Amino acid sequence: MSLDFWDARYATEDYVFGTAPNAFLTSQAERVRPGMRTLAIADGEGRNGVWLAEQEAQVHAIDFSAAALEKSRKLAAARGVTLEIEQADVLNWTWPEAAYDLVVAIFIQFAPPPERDRIIAGIRRTLKPGGTLILQGYTPKQIEFATGGPPSAANMYTAALLREWFGDWDIIHLAEHESFISEGTHHHGMSALIDLVAKKP
C-alpha cells in the first residue's frame, strides 16, 4: 500500500482508528514500566503510542504517513504527553540493534510476504535481550469477517507462523480468538485475532 493510500486514509479530522488504545495492549499494562524505551511500529494516529507514554514509557513512534503523525502529535498534546515521532517506511528503516525494552506491533499487517520478513527480522534485531514484544494481528479467517485489515489472507498471522518467527524466544502468551472490537471506523465488528507476548532471551 502506497504512501498516497495512507495519507488519503488519514486526511480527515476524525481519528479513523479511534483515540482509545488497543484493548489487548492495555490488558498488558503490567508489562509497561516507567522509563522503558519503547518502539511503537506503524503507530498511525497515535492511539497506542500516546497510551504508552501515559504509562510513562519513553516512546519512539514510527509511521509511513505524515498525515497520521500530525494527528499523533495533536493527540499527544491533548493528553499532555510527548512522543519521539519519526516518519519512516519500516520496510526500508534501519532498525537499531538492541535498542528497545519493549516493541509494540498492533495490526501491522500491511506488508505481504516476503517484505514482511524484513519487519520480523527488524523486530528481532531491535529488541534488547530481556525485552518484550507485544503483538496483535488478524488470522486468515478475518477475510470472512471483513471488519478490518488487508484483503489478503497471505498478510495474516497464524500461531504456527508466530512460533516459526519467535519460537526461540520465551512465549509468555499466544492465543487465537474471535472477539468483537471497535477501533474507529476501520476496525469494527467481530474479528479473527491472534495475540502474542514474547520475551527475547
C-alpha positions in Angstrom: 0.0 0.0 0.0 1.4 3.4 -1.1 2.1 6.5 0.9 -0.7 8.2 -1.0 -3.1 5.5 0.2 -2.3 6.0 3.8 -2.2 9.8 3.6 -5.6 9.7 1.9 -7.0 7.4 4.6 -5.8 9.7 7.4 -6.8 13.0 5.7 -9.8 13.6 7.9 -10.4 15.4 11.2 -11.7 12.1 12.5 -9.4 9.5 14.0 -10.1 6.6 11.7 -8.9 4.0 14.2 -10.2 6.0 17.2 -8.2 7.6 20.0 -8.6 4.8 22.6 -5.7 2.3 22.8 -5.9 -1.2 21.6 -7.6 -3.4 24.1 -5.1 -6.2 24.0 -2.3 -3.7 24.6 -4.0 -2.2 27.6 -4.5 -5.7 29.0 -0.7 -6.0 29.1 -0.3 -2.8 31.1 1.7 -4.6 33.9 4.5 -5.1 31.3 4.9 -1.4 30.6 7.2 0.3 33.2 8.1 3.9 33.6 11.2 4.9 31.5 11.3 1.8 29.4 12.5 2.6 25.8 9.5 1.6 23.6 9.1 1.3 19.9 5.5 1.6 18.5 5.6 0.3 15.0 3.3 1.8 12.4 1.7 3.8 15.2 -0.6 5.8 12.9 -2.6 8.5 14.6 -1.0 7.7 17.9 -3.7 6.0 20.0 -1.2 3.3 21.2 1.9 5.4 21.4 0.1 8.1 23.5 -1.3 5.5 25.9 2.2 4.0 26.3 3.5 7.5 27.1 0.7 7.9 29.6 2.2 4.8 31.3 5.5 6.8 31.5 7.2 4.8 28.8 9.8 6.6 26.6 8.0 6.1 23.3 9.5 6.2 19.8 6.6 6.1 17.4 7.2 5.5 13.7 4.8 5.6 10.8 4.8 5.9 7.0 2.2 8.7 6.8 3.0 12.3 7.7 -0.8 13.0 7.9 -1.2 10.3 10.6 1.8 11.6 12.5 0.4 15.1 12.6 -2.7 13.7 14.3 -0.5 11.8 16.6 1.2 15.0 17.7 -2.2 16.6 18.3 -3.4 13.7 20.4 -0.2 13.6 22.4 -0.5 17.4 23.1 -4.2 17.0 24.1 -3.3 14.2 26.5 -0.3 16.1 27.9 2.4 13.6 26.9 5.4 13.7 24.5 6.4 11.1 21.9 9.5 10.9 19.8 7.8 10.8 16.4 9.5 9.7 13.2 8.2 9.4 9.6 9.6 6.1 8.5 9.0 3.3 6.0 9.5 0.2 8.1 10.4 -1.8 5.0 13.4 0.4 4.5 14.1 1.6 8.0 17.4 1.0 9.7 16.3 -1.0 12.8 18.8 -0.1 15.6 20.3 -3.1 17.3 19.2 -4.0 20.8 17.7 -0.5 21.3 14.3 -1.1 22.9 13.0 -2.6 26.1 9.5 -3.0 24.6 8.3 -3.3 21.0 4.6 -2.9 20.3 3.2 -4.2 16.9 -0.5 -3.8 16.7 -2.1 -4.6 13.4 1.0 -4.0 11.2 -0.2 -6.4 8.5 0.1 -4.0 5.6 3.2 -5.9 4.2 2.8 -9.2 2.4 5.5 -11.9 2.4 8.4 -11.7 1.6 8.6 -8.0 2.5 7.1 -8.8 5.9 10.1 -10.9 6.7 12.2 -7.7 6.8 9.9 -6.3 9.5 10.1 -9.5 11.6 13.9 -9.5 11.2 13.9 -5.9 12.3 11.8 -6.6 15.4 14.1 -9.5 16.4 17.2 -7.2 15.9 15.9 -4.1 17.7 14.6 -5.6 20.9 17.1 -5.8 23.7 17.9 -9.1 25.3 15.3 -9.5 28.1 12.9 -7.1 26.2 9.3 -7.8 25.5 7.3 -7.9 22.2 3.5 -7.2 22.4 1.8 -8.1 19.1 -1.8 -8.3 17.9 -2.9 -9.1 14.4 -5.5 -10.9 12.3 -5.7 -14.6 11.4 -6.7 -15.7 7.9 -10.3 -16.1 9.0 -10.5 -12.3 9.2 -11.1 -12.4 5.4 -14.6 -13.9 6.2 -15.4 -11.2 8.8 -14.1 -8.3 6.6 -14.2 -6.0 9.6 -10.7 -4.6 9.2 -7.3 -5.4 8.0 -5.9 -6.1 4.5 -7.9 -8.1 2.0 -5.3 -10.8 1.6 -5.0 -13.9 3.7 -1.3 -14.0 2.9 -0.8 -11.0 5.2 -2.4 -12.6 8.2 -0.8 -14.5 11.1 -1.3 -18.0 12.5 0.0 -19.4 15.7 2.4 -21.7 13.7 3.8 -18.7 11.9 4.4 -16.7 15.1 6.1 -19.8 16.6 8.3 -20.0 13.5 9.3 -16.4 13.9 9.6 -16.2 17.7 9.8 -19.8 18.9 13.3 -19.4 20.2 12.1 -16.7 22.5 10.1 -17.1 25.7 6.5 -17.1 24.5 4.5 -15.9 27.5 1.1 -15.7 25.8 -0.1 -16.9 22.4 -3.8 -17.1 21.6 -6.1 -17.1 18.6 -9.6 -15.9 19.3 -12.7 -14.4 17.7 -13.7 -11.2 19.5 -15.7 -8.0 18.9 -13.5 -5.0 18.6 -14.4 -1.3 18.0 -11.4 0.8 17.0 -12.7 3.7 14.9 -14.4 3.1 11.6 -11.8 0.8 10.1 -11.6 -1.9 12.8 -15.2 -2.6 13.9 -17.1 -5.8 14.4 -16.4 -9.5 15.1 -12.8 -10.2 14.3 -10.4 -13.1 14.0 -7.5 -12.2 16.2 -4.2 -13.5 17.4 -2.2 -12.2 20.4 1.4 -12.7 21.3 3.6 -11.6 24.2 7.2 -12.9 23.9 10.4 -12.1 25.7 13.7 -12.1 23.9 16.3 -14.2 25.7 
